[in-house]
Amino acid sequence: MQTIRLGSSDLHTTPICLGTMTFGEQVAQADAHAILDRALERGVNFIDTAEMYPVPPRGETYGATETIIGNWLTSRPGVRSRVVLATKVAGPSRGMPWVRQGQGMTPADIEASCDASLRRLQTDVIDLYQIHWPERHVPAFGSLYYDPAQEASQTSLHEQLDALAKLVQAGKVRAIGVSNETPYGVHEFVRLAEAHGLPRIASTQNPYCLISRGYDNGLDETCHRLQVGLLAYSPLGFGQLTGKYDATGFHSPDAPRGRMSLFERMKSQRWGRDASLAAARRYNQLAREHGLTPTQLALAFCYRSWRVASTIIGVTSLAQLDEDLDAWDVKLSSELLEACDAIRLEMRDPAN
């Protein structure tokens, strides 16, 4: 698997990234290490995590995913130099008072979180350090509309970017990025960097899959023109685009094990909408009609899109990992892509 340059940074990553939000909740440390070993063996050099992981977030497990990865790095001599390691600083609380006591995103907050991540990861430098979600009020995580009346930002984007620049200057971080951002946010971070001689964001990590294509409505042009790479997360729509919930839905006692069936809070979020599962079932049936598995269609849609720099896959077993990596070889016909667009035109983006 060839590497790509991430945005305008010096990072060269594989176009598939191993996401780790299940490590420490659904996946125990020994199994997580086996998954990390296999991903590396199969050519994946890009690992993404976050200080708030695993998901669903709990105070009792806060930071566990980074700790698991840190233990893996220190137990495999020489591995650290072979991987591009990404993590994220959490934005304001979103109901997680155990993260910096639920405070905001001051420069001191960002530095403290970075230092804590470095300790848990047992490394001297983070290759890509990302703001997990904006400090300001934005439509994200299922919220569809921007409402100025909800704005409560206390730290400007310039202050946040300057804090990230200091981490780069100190050698703690190589490149920076954002996540769950809007066209305004991406453009403003780039504008400020160029105006003040600060580091440019290399990437934005946003949801992107067949049932959540809000990125296509303008943010794709912004990122393309500004050389900001998309790290596409949830390409399988929290499991809905694997087809495993087609027969049972999420609420049946016979539903397969997965985040949507195991954790009640997931069912109340954007991925748990009835419209999301209805649309997923349509795409899954389309895949079967074209001789593909639902997983192959969903992943190939991301893998082969000009919009996507790297697709973040999250797994709970070696079998899932191999299935996802094997889908790299799948090519989609123009006819099939047009059929996907037709479903989107009818059902829109129910998991946005």
SVG drawing of the C-alpha trace seen along z (x, -y; Angstrom):
<svg xmlns="http://www.w3.org/2000/svg" viewBox="-37 -38 51 52">
<polyline fill="none" stroke="black" stroke-width="0.4" points="0.0,0.0 1.5,-3.3 1.6,-6.3 0.1,-9.7 1.2,-13.1 -1.3,-14.4 -2.4,-17.8 0.6,-20.2 2.4,-18.6 5.5,-16.4 3.5,-13.4 3.2,-10.4 0.4,-8.1 -1.3,-5.1 -4.8,-5.7 -6.2,-3.4 -5.9,-4.4 -6.6,-2.1 -9.0,-3.8 -8.9,-2.6 -12.0,-3.9 -13.0,-0.3 -9.7,0.4 -10.4,0.5 -14.1,1.0 -15.1,3.7 -11.5,4.8 -9.1,5.9 -5.5,4.9 -4.1,8.3 -6.6,8.3 -5.9,4.7 -2.2,5.4 -2.9,8.3 -5.0,6.0 -2.2,3.4 0.4,6.0 -1.7,7.4 -2.4,3.9 1.3,3.1 2.1,6.4 -0.4,5.7 1.1,2.3 -1.0,-0.2 1.3,-2.8 -1.4,-5.2 -3.0,-4.9 -5.6,-7.3 -6.8,-7.7 -8.0,-10.4 -7.6,-11.4 -11.4,-10.7 -11.3,-7.2 -12.7,-4.5 -16.2,-5.1 -18.8,-5.2 -16.8,-7.6 -16.8,-7.0 -14.8,-8.5 -13.6,-5.1 -12.1,-4.4 -10.9,-7.9 -7.4,-7.6 -7.4,-3.8 -7.1,-3.6 -4.0,-5.8 -2.5,-3.7 -3.1,-0.5 -1.4,-2.0 1.5,-3.3 2.0,0.2 2.1,1.7 4.7,-0.8 7.0,-0.2 6.7,3.6 7.6,3.6 11.1,2.1 11.5,0.1 7.8,-0.1 7.3,-3.8 9.5,-4.9 7.3,-2.9 3.9,-4.4 2.3,-7.8 0.6,-8.4 -2.4,-10.7 -4.4,-11.7 -6.9,-14.4 -7.5,-17.0 -11.1,-17.0 -13.1,-20.1 -15.4,-21.5 -17.1,-18.9 -20.1,-17.6 -21.1,-15.9 -17.7,-14.6 -16.6,-16.4 -13.7,-14.0 -11.9,-15.7 -10.1,-18.7 -13.0,-19.1 -15.3,-19.9 -13.5,-23.1 -12.9,-24.7 -10.0,-25.0 -7.6,-27.6 -3.9,-27.4 -3.2,-25.9 -5.9,-23.2 -4.4,-22.2 -0.9,-22.0 -2.1,-20.0 -4.0,-17.5 -1.0,-17.1 1.3,-16.4 -1.0,-13.8 -1.4,-12.1 2.3,-11.9 2.6,-10.2 -0.1,-7.7 1.3,-7.0 4.8,-6.7 6.3,-8.7 8.2,-11.9 6.2,-13.3 2.7,-13.0 2.8,-13.0 -0.7,-14.5 -2.4,-16.4 -6.0,-17.3 -8.8,-19.3 -11.5,-16.7 -14.4,-19.0 -14.7,-22.8 -14.6,-24.9 -17.3,-27.1 -20.9,-26.1 -21.2,-24.3 -23.6,-21.8 -22.0,-18.4 -22.7,-15.0 -26.3,-15.0 -27.0,-18.7 -28.0,-20.1 -28.1,-23.8 -25.9,-26.6 -27.6,-28.8 -25.8,-32.1 -27.8,-32.2 -26.0,-29.1 -22.5,-30.6 -20.5,-30.5 -16.9,-30.5 -14.3,-31.8 -11.1,-31.0 -10.5,-32.3 -9.3,-30.2 -6.2,-32.3 -5.4,-31.5 -6.0,-27.8 -3.8,-27.8 -1.1,-29.7 -1.2,-27.1 -0.8,-24.3 2.1,-26.2 3.9,-26.3 3.5,-22.5 5.1,-22.1 7.9,-24.5 8.5,-22.5 8.9,-19.3 5.9,-17.7 3.8,-17.6 4.9,-17.3 1.7,-18.4 -1.8,-19.6 -5.3,-19.0 -9.0,-19.5 -12.0,-17.2 -15.8,-17.6 -15.1,-21.0 -17.1,-23.2 -16.0,-25.0 -15.7,-28.2 -13.5,-26.5 -11.2,-24.9 -10.8,-28.1 -10.3,-30.2 -7.6,-28.0 -5.7,-28.1 -6.2,-31.9 -4.9,-32.5 -1.9,-30.3 -0.9,-32.1 -1.5,-35.5 0.5,-35.0 3.2,-32.5 1.7,-29.6 1.4,-25.9 -1.2,-25.0 -3.7,-22.3 -2.9,-19.1 -6.3,-17.5 -9.9,-17.5 -11.4,-14.3 -15.1,-14.2 -17.8,-11.6 -18.0,-10.3 -19.9,-7.3 -22.9,-6.4 -25.4,-7.5 -23.5,-10.6 -22.2,-12.7 -22.5,-16.2 -18.8,-16.7 -19.8,-16.7 -21.9,-19.9 -19.1,-22.4 -16.4,-21.2 -15.0,-19.0 -14.2,-22.1 -12.8,-24.0 -10.4,-21.2 -9.4,-20.5 -8.6,-24.1 -6.8,-24.6 -4.8,-21.3 -6.4,-19.9 -6.8,-16.1 -10.0,-14.4 -9.7,-11.6 -13.0,-9.9 -14.4,-8.4 -17.3,-5.9 -17.1,-4.7 -19.3,-1.7 -21.9,-3.9 -21.3,-2.4 -21.9,1.1 -25.1,0.4 -23.3,0.5 -22.0,4.0 -25.5,5.4 -25.4,7.0 -28.5,5.1 -30.5,5.5 -32.7,8.3 -33.0,7.4 -32.5,3.7 -30.8,2.4 -33.3,3.1 -34.1,6.8 -32.6,9.2 -31.4,11.1 -29.4,8.2 -25.7,8.9 -23.2,7.6 -22.0,4.2 -21.9,0.6 -25.5,0.0 -26.9,2.9 -24.7,3.0 -24.8,-0.7 -28.2,-2.4 -26.7,-5.9 -25.7,-5.1 -29.2,-4.3 -30.3,-7.9 -27.7,-9.5 -27.5,-10.3 -26.5,-6.7 -29.6,-5.4 -32.2,-7.2 -34.7,-5.0 -34.0,-6.8 -30.3,-5.9 -31.0,-2.2 -33.5,-2.4 -31.0,-4.1 -28.3,-1.6 -30.5,1.2 -31.0,-0.3 -27.2,-0.6 -26.6,2.9 -29.1,4.4 -27.6,2.4 -24.2,4.0 -25.6,7.5 -27.3,6.8 -23.9,6.0 -22.1,9.1 -20.5,7.3 -20.8,7.4 -22.2,4.3 -18.8,3.8 -17.0,3.9 -19.3,1.3 -19.2,-1.1 -15.4,-0.9 -14.6,-1.1 -16.8,-4.1 -14.5,-5.9 -11.2,-4.2 -11.6,-5.3 -13.0,-8.8 -10.8,-11.7 -12.2,-13.5 -10.6,-11.1 -7.0,-11.2 -7.3,-8.3 -10.2,-6.2 -10.3,-5.4 -11.5,-1.8 -12.5,-0.6 -12.6,3.1 -13.0,5.4 -11.4,8.6 -8.7,9.7 -11.4,11.1 -13.0,7.6 -9.6,6.1 -8.7,8.5 -12.1,8.0 -11.7,4.2 -8.2,4.3 -9.2,6.8 -11.8,4.4 -8.9,2.1 -8.8,4.1 -12.5,3.5 -13.3,1.1 -16.7,-0.4 -18.2,-0.9 -19.6,-4.3 -23.0,-2.6 -22.8,-1.6 -21.6,-5.0 -24.5,-6.6 -26.9,-4.2 -25.4,-5.4 -26.0,-9.0 -29.6,-8.1 -30.3,-6.7 -28.7,-9.8 -30.9,-12.0 -34.0,-10.2 -32.9,-9.6 -30.3,-12.4 -27.9,-12.1 -29.9,-10.7 -26.8,-10.2 -25.5,-13.7"/>
</svg>
